[in-house]
Amino acid sequence: MMGVPVMGKPDWSREGRDWPNRAASRFVLAGGLRWHVQVMGSGPAVLLLHGAGAASHSWRDVAPLLARDFQVIAPDLPGHGFTQTPDARGLSLEGMARGVAALLTTLGVKPALTVGHSAGAAVALRLALDHPAVGGEGVVSLNGALRPFPGSAGQIFPALARLVFLNPLAIQVFAWRAAQPGMAARLIEATGSTIDAAGLELYSRLMRTTGHVDGALGMMGHWNLVPLQADLAAISAPVTLVAAAGDRAISPDVSREASRMIPGARLIELPDLGHLAHEEAPERIAQIIRDAAGTTG
């Protein structure tokens, strides 16, 4: 019920009752976790990794478009959506990459391309660096969260998120606020994106469950991008960096800077989209992904 938080993880029979692309969903045990993952289409594999606070619904329109040419794999990251929450180590950037590698090994898939949005882009690059045997042969970073917060915020924000993550009452309060009418719309608007009512309802549905909030805050609280920054120059996989000019969550300068640090990186700037560019313009983003995979359609 709107306005009332839901205790615990999102439930597949309740929050997942009409989940986008539900017929493609399956639950898989891998790396000690029970994962929710969507698999559709056939052909070279493309792995889609959502950002912090989102889930597989973020790719609801992009995934079917790509499934015409590819086998699409779109998991809920650990602690998000319908995937089990790991311990603190599993919520770190390295832990997330390790978990995704275990999932791919269980599925028997090596992606031709890994596409990551926001924090998912950091996971995609860490996967390519640490687990090349299963990591994507190429990477697309969509409004990638690839740079630590500047100055003292780099220490204060993760510490604050970790403190909230350890406080059940704070998690309940956050879920209660997220359950209030219009809150999801205001949060999405703050990113510089405009999405439809169905998309807003899915975000609201997740954010009012304490288990999803717990996983998202735990991820933020255990995030450390400093080692990734140091390793960007060592990335050998082809990388495409997509930056939306209207992104109010991650400055386009982050992708511009990364394009100078990653050997051979390609930078694409989108002048009229925000942080959730893939939800605003799925056809355009799907075409960028096809091009990065060397396929046009």
N, C-alpha and C positions, 0 to 999 in steps of 0.2 A: 504493500500500500504506500502511495506517495506520501512523503512527509515523515515516514517512520523508518529508521534504519533496520537492516536485517542482520542478525547476528550470525557470524560464521562465514564460510566460503560460499560463493554463488552456487546454487543448486541447479543441476542440469534440467531437472523436471520443472523448475520454477523460473529462475532467471534465463535458463537455456531453452525454454519452451518453444520459442519461435526464432531461435538464433539464426542469423544470416548463414545461408549455405549449410544448414543443419545436416542435410543428407551426406555431406562430405566429412562430417565429424567422426572421430574415433578417439578412444581412450587407450593410451599406450603406457606400459611400465618401462621406464628407462632411467638409468642412473640413480635408482632409488626413489624416483618420483613417479606419480601417476599424472601423465600429461594429457591435456586436451589438444588435439591437432587436427587440422582439416587437410585432406589430401584430395586433389581433383585433377582431371586432365591426364594427358600422356605426352611423352616426349622428354627432352632434356629437363632436368629438375631445376626449379627456381624456389628458393627458400625465402619466405617473407617474415621478417621479424618486426613486430610492433614496438612502440615506445613505452616509456614508463606510464603507468596508470591506464593503459589501453589493453586490448586483447585482440584476438583474431578478427573480431567484427570490424576492426579498423581497415581491413583489406576486403570488405564485403563486396565492393564493386570492382576492384582491381583484379581479384583472384579469378572470377569467372572469365574475364577478358583474356587473361594470360593462359587460362586452361585450354584455350583453343589451340595453343602452340606448345605448351609445356605441361609437365607434371608439377603442380603447384603444391607446396607444403607450407602451411601457415599455423604454427603452434601458438598457444598462449604461453608466454614466458613464465618461468617459475614464480609462484606467488600471485600471478595475475589470472583473471578470468577463472577458468575451471581447472587450471593446473595446480597441483599441490605446492604448498609453500615449503621450501627447504630450510635448513639451518642458516645461520648468518653467512657462513662461507659460500653457500650456494646462491646467495643474493648479491654477492660481489660481482664485478664485471668479469673477472676471471672465472668465477663460479658459474655465472650464466653461460659463458662460452663453453665451459666444460659440460654443463648440462645439455646444451643444444647438441654438442658433439656426440654425447651418449644417445640422444634421441635419434640422430641421423644414423648412427651405427646400428641401432635396433631396427630402424626402418630399412636399412640396407641401401641408403641413398647417399650419393656425393653430388651436391648441387653444382650445376654449371654456373649458377649465379646466386649470390645471396644479397637480398635487398633489405636494408634496415632503415627504419624511420626513427629519428631522434635518438633516444638511448639505444634503440635496436641497431642503429648504425655502428655504435661503439662495440656492441656485441658481435656484429658481423665482421668488423676489422680484427677484433681479438680472436675470433674463431679462425680467420685466415692466418693469423700469426701463430697461434698456439696449437692448432689442430689441422694442419694442411692436408692430412690424409682424408678428412671428411669435409673441411671447410670449402666454401665456394671457390671455383676457379676464377671468378670475378666478383666484384662487390659494387653495389649501388648504395650510396649514402644519401638519404632523402632528409634534408634539414637535420643533418647529423649533430647530435650533442657530443662533440669531440674535444671540447676544451674545458678545463676546470674553471669554476667560478673564479673571477679575479680577486686578488687581495685576500683580506680576512674572510670574505664570504666563502672562499674555498674550504675553510675550516669550520666556520660557523654553521653554514647550511646543512652539510652532512651530519654534523653533531646534533643539530636541532631535530632533523628527521629521525636520527637514531633514537633520540630521547623520546620522541612521540611514539616511535615504533615499539618501544619498551613499556609504554604506558597504555594499558587497555582502555582506560577511561578517555584518554585523548583520542584514541582511534574511534571510539563510539561517538564522541562529540563531532569529529570530522565527518563520519558517515551520516550523522543526524543532519548536519548542515548541508551535506551534499544531497540529502533527500528532500530538501525544501524546494518548492516549485520555482523554476527559473534558475536554480543554482548552476546546473550543468550548462545551460545556455550562456550564462555569464562567464563561466570558466573557459568554455570553448571560444567565445568571442574575444577573450583576453589573449588568445594565441594568434589572433589576426585572421582566423578562418571563419567561414560561415558554412555550416552543414545543415542538412535537412532535419525535420522533426524526428524522423525514425532513427537517425544517427544519434541525435541528442538523447533520445529515450534510452538507447543502449548504454551510453556513457553513464547516464543517471542510474540505470539499473545496477551497474557494477559498483559505482561510487557509493551507493547507499548500503553496500554489504561490507561488514567490518573485515571479513577475510581478505577481500580484494584490496581494501585500503591498507590493511596490515602488510600485504605483500608489496604494494607500490611504495609505501614509506620505508619498508625494510630495504628495498632495492636502492632508494635514494640515500638512505643512511649508511650504506656499505659501499657506495660508489667511489671509485678513485680513478680519475682519468689521467693522472700524472704519468704513470708508466706507459699508457697508450700514446700520449703525446711524444714521449721519448722514443717510441718504437715506430712512429709513422714512416720514418725514412727507410725502415727495413721491410716495408710491405712490397712484395714482388707481384702480387696479383693485380690485374687491371682494375682501376677504381674510377668510378664516375661519381662525382659529387654534385648533388642537385640542391640549389639554394633558392628559396622563395623570398622575394623582396619584401613581402608583407608579413613575414614571420616575426611575431612579437615575442616568441618564446626563446628562439635560438637565432641570434643575429646571423645574417648571411656572411658576415665577416669570418665566422668560424669555418665555413666551408671554403672561403677564399684562402684563408691561412693554411688550411689542410691541403689545398691543391698545390701550394708551393712546397709543402713538406713531403708529400707522397710522390715518389718517382713516377712520372708519366701520367699523373692523374688528369682526368678530364673534368672541367667545371661547366655546369649548365645552370644559368640563372633564369628564374621564372619571375617576370615582373608583376604579375597580377594575382598571386596566390599567397596563402599564409602557411602556418605551421602544418596544418593538416591538408597539404596540397593533394595528397592521394585520395582524400575523401571529397575534396572540392572538384577535382578534375581527373577522375579515374582513367578516362580514355587517354589523356595526354601523358599521364604518368606510366600507364601500361605501355605506350609506344616508346617512351624513353627506356623502359626496362627491356623491351624487345630489341631496341637498337643496341643496348649494352651487351645483350646476349648474342648479337650478331644475326638477329632474325628480324625481318620486317614483316608487317602484316597489317 
